[in-house]
């Protein structure tokens, strides 16, 4: 891990406004370093040894995460403001909402609910699946990803509380759509900032549209299959419009990775950009209709099939939006940005190890979630600071813009190792420096393994 915490580029400056208590700030620094630099499974043990010269016991880290003081820090809001201060561009902000699950196997783990435990249908001669397995449960988190005009990513999150957990701790129960609406209302953006909200079918909800209307935001969501058109009863479903697709004149829309009006909102690997990359082709049709309980909207019917003669209703996605002034191409291209939050979930779990916690108390899980997002925001802040350097060449700027979470973690690791080499070289020049280095190396071993001297 790290020999001296001061060698991490800008980390102490990033978290300096969180709290004046040194013990809490020390835990925050350790957890962020562990998320960025851990080897193997992320755990409290990794955080305890994140700073080699100041190791802690893993139980001490676990106890710190359970304390209510972390909830009173309002950590995410403070760091979101620090990160948004790096955004100097003007243009459209894209806010993507979705939920992610973290599996938990412990029966005594708080605030879990069962999912995916359907028994297989019995069949003769089936050899597999006869053994009994422990029922799986999970935690759910509603998250939002705010993408700025310059491509800066700012995460938001609210945990899902089960009804039983809400009754035990006197907390308000909210659905994932209600949590998304709350995040939309609390976005720390100016009143005149243009914002587009994206979500899947779960966020085709009245509360989400009401929150967008309060703040004057545009939204694009896939239409719920049960939606009906406005008018007198019996109201036909929106999907009934697919019966007339034989008379549609489909418009062809093609997209190429690395091109388009909203390319700055994506992060593409270098191998996905070039003349040999495959273009994505969509055949779309647009209608303006009045939908019951929604009002006048633009309906965009999108499919990847060039002809609809042999297509089924499942082959056509119906996008619904209040951005009636946007072209068909803009609506489809903007909705394709929704996949960025899926990449965010992948990086959060596979690179930072967000889902690898093992806690019984959900207060510790909430602290773990906020610290994982704090680590992600530090990487974005570090990237923004590097890009703001006027001495950076165009090739270096391109490299920093393209890097995802894993590449940024490696960049931070390289910077730390180079700083440690300079630290060691300076310490070896004097007798006092050598003595100080000996103390640091000795302190990096647990007390029970230090030889008597």
Buried (B, 14 or more C-beta within 10 A) or exposed (E): BBBBBEBBBBBEEBBEEBBEEEEBBBBBBBBBBBBBBBEEEBBBBBBBBBBBBBBBEBEBBBEBBBBEEBEEBEBBEBBBEBBBEBBEEEEBBBBBBBBBBBEBEEEEBBBBBEEEEEEEEEEEEEEEEEEEEEEEBBBBBBBBBBBBBBBBBBBBBBBBBBEEBBEEEEEEEBBBBBBBBBBBEBBEBEEEBBBBBBBBBBBBBEBBBEBBEEBEBBBBBBBBEEBBBBEEEEBEBBBEBBEEBEEBEBBEBEBBBEEBEBBBBBBBEEEEBEEEBEEEEBBBBBBEBEBBEBEEBBBBBBBEBEEBEEBEEEEBBBBBBBBEEBEBBBBBBBBBBBEBBEBBBEBBBEBBBBBBBBBBBBBBBBBBBBBBBBBBBBBBBBBBBBBEEEEBEEEEEEBBBBBBBEBBBEBBBEBBEEBBEEBEEEBEEEEEBEEEBEEBEEBBEEEEEEEEE
